Amino acid sequence: LYNGGRDRIERKILSEREALANRRLELARARVTQEAARAFFELLYINMALGLKQEALKVNSDQRQIAKRIARAGITSSADVYEFEFRESSLQTELNLLTHEKNVMSRALSQAMGREPRKDLLIQGDFEKDFQFVRAAVPRPVITD
C-alpha cells in the first residue's frame, strides 16, 4: 500500500533520533572519562605532594634537632629552634590538608568510575610521565583496591 513516502520519512526520523541518542551517549561517556582522568591526575599530584611534604617534615625535624644542639652549646639563640618548630607545625598542617584533599579526590574518582565512594583508593602512576602521555592519548591509570 502506497502512503506517499511516509514510511521512508519516518525511518529517516528514527535514524536521526538514533544518531542523536548515540551522540548524547558519546558525550556522556566523554564527560565521565574526563572527570575520572581529572580525579586520577589530581590524586597523582596529591600523592606526589604528600611525599614531598613528608620529606620536608623529616628534613625540618633533623634541622630542628641540630638547632637544639647548637642552642644548648650557646652558639645561637633558641629563636632558631622556635623557627623550626613553627615550620614543623606549618608542614604538619599542610600535610593534613593534603590528606583531606586525597580523601575527597579518592571518593570523586570512585564515583566517576561507578564504584562505591571510598577514601582509601590506591592508585599507581608517575605524574610527570602519565601527564605527558595524556597529551598524546587517553590516560591509562592503574587503579587497585
C-alpha positions as CSV (number, residue, x, y, z in Angstrom):
1,L,0.0,0.0,0.0
2,Y,1.4,3.3,-1.0
3,N,1.3,6.0,1.7
4,G,3.1,8.9,0.0
5,G,6.6,8.0,1.3
6,R,5.6,8.4,4.9
7,D,7.3,5.2,5.9
8,R,10.6,6.3,4.3
9,I,10.3,9.7,6.2
10,E,9.5,8.0,9.5
11,R,12.6,5.7,9.0
12,K,14.7,8.7,8.3
13,I,13.4,10.5,11.5
14,L,14.0,7.3,13.6
15,S,17.5,7.1,12.1
16,E,18.2,10.7,13.1
17,R,16.9,10.2,16.6
18,E,19.1,7.2,17.0
19,A,22.1,9.1,15.8
20,L,21.3,11.9,18.2
21,A,20.9,9.4,21.1
22,N,24.3,7.8,20.2
23,R,25.9,11.2,20.1
24,R,24.5,12.1,23.5
25,L,25.8,8.8,24.9
26,E,29.3,9.5,23.5
27,L,29.2,13.0,25.1
28,A,28.2,11.5,28.4
29,R,30.9,8.9,28.2
30,A,33.5,11.6,27.4
31,R,32.4,13.7,30.4
32,V,32.7,10.7,32.7
33,T,36.1,9.8,31.3
34,Q,37.3,13.3,31.6
35,E,36.1,13.6,35.2
36,A,37.8,10.2,36.0
37,A,41.0,11.3,34.4
38,R,41.0,14.7,36.2
39,A,40.4,13.0,39.5
40,F,43.2,10.4,38.7
41,F,45.7,13.1,37.9
42,E,44.7,15.2,41.0
43,L,45.3,12.1,43.1
44,L,48.7,11.5,41.5
45,Y,49.6,15.1,42.1
46,I,48.4,15.0,45.7
47,N,50.4,11.7,46.3
48,M,53.5,13.4,44.9
49,A,52.9,16.5,47.1
50,L,52.3,14.3,50.2
51,G,55.6,12.6,49.6
52,L,57.4,15.9,49.3
53,K,55.7,17.3,52.4
54,Q,56.7,14.2,54.4
55,E,60.2,14.5,53.2
56,A,60.3,18.3,54.1
57,L,58.9,17.3,57.6
58,K,61.7,14.9,58.1
59,V,64.4,17.4,56.9
60,N,62.9,20.0,59.2
61,S,62.9,17.6,62.1
62,D,66.6,16.9,61.5
63,Q,67.4,20.6,61.3
64,R,65.4,21.3,64.5
65,Q,67.5,18.7,66.3
66,I,70.7,20.3,65.1
67,A,69.4,23.8,66.0
68,K,68.6,22.5,69.6
69,R,72.2,21.1,69.9
70,I,73.7,24.3,68.7
71,A,71.5,26.4,71.0
72,R,72.4,24.2,74.0
73,A,76.1,24.8,73.2
74,G,75.4,28.5,73.3
75,I,76.3,29.2,69.7
76,T,72.9,30.5,68.7
77,S,69.7,31.6,70.5
78,S,66.6,29.4,70.9
79,A,64.9,31.6,68.2
80,D,66.2,29.2,65.6
81,V,64.7,26.2,67.4
82,Y,61.3,28.1,67.6
83,E,61.5,28.8,63.9
84,F,62.0,25.1,63.1
85,E,59.1,24.2,65.5
86,F,56.9,26.7,63.8
87,R,57.9,25.4,60.3
88,E,57.1,21.8,61.5
89,S,53.7,22.9,62.7
90,S,53.0,24.6,59.3
91,L,54.2,21.5,57.4
92,Q,52.0,19.2,59.5
93,T,49.0,21.4,58.8
94,E,49.7,21.3,55.1
95,L,50.1,17.5,55.3
96,N,46.8,17.2,57.0
97,L,45.1,19.4,54.3
98,L,46.7,17.3,51.5
99,T,45.4,14.1,53.2
100,H,41.9,15.5,53.3
101,E,42.2,16.5,49.6
102,K,43.4,13.0,48.8
103,N,40.3,11.5,50.6
104,V,38.0,13.8,48.7
105,M,39.6,13.1,45.3
106,S,39.6,9.3,46.0
107,R,35.9,9.5,46.6
108,A,35.4,11.5,43.4
109,L,37.4,9.0,41.4
110,S,35.5,6.1,42.8
111,Q,32.2,7.8,41.9
112,A,33.4,8.7,38.4
113,M,34.2,5.0,37.9
114,G,30.8,4.0,39.1
115,R,32.1,2.4,42.3
116,E,31.2,2.7,45.9
117,P,32.8,6.0,47.2
118,R,35.9,5.3,49.2
119,K,38.6,7.4,50.7
120,D,41.4,4.8,50.6
121,L,41.5,4.2,46.9
122,L,45.1,3.2,45.9
123,I,46.5,4.4,42.6
124,Q,49.8,4.0,40.9
125,G,51.5,6.2,38.4
126,D,54.1,8.7,37.7
127,F,52.6,12.2,37.5
128,E,55.2,13.5,35.0
129,K,55.1,10.5,32.7
130,D,51.4,9.9,32.8
131,F,50.5,13.6,32.3
132,Q,52.8,13.7,29.2
133,F,51.0,10.6,27.9
134,V,47.6,12.3,28.3
135,R,48.7,15.0,25.9
136,A,49.2,12.4,23.2
137,A,46.4,9.9,24.0
138,V,43.9,8.7,26.6
139,P,45.3,8.2,30.1
140,R,45.9,4.6,31.3
141,P,45.6,4.8,35.0
142,V,46.3,1.8,37.2
143,I,43.8,1.5,39.9
144,T,43.7,-1.1,42.6
145,D,41.5,-1.6,45.7
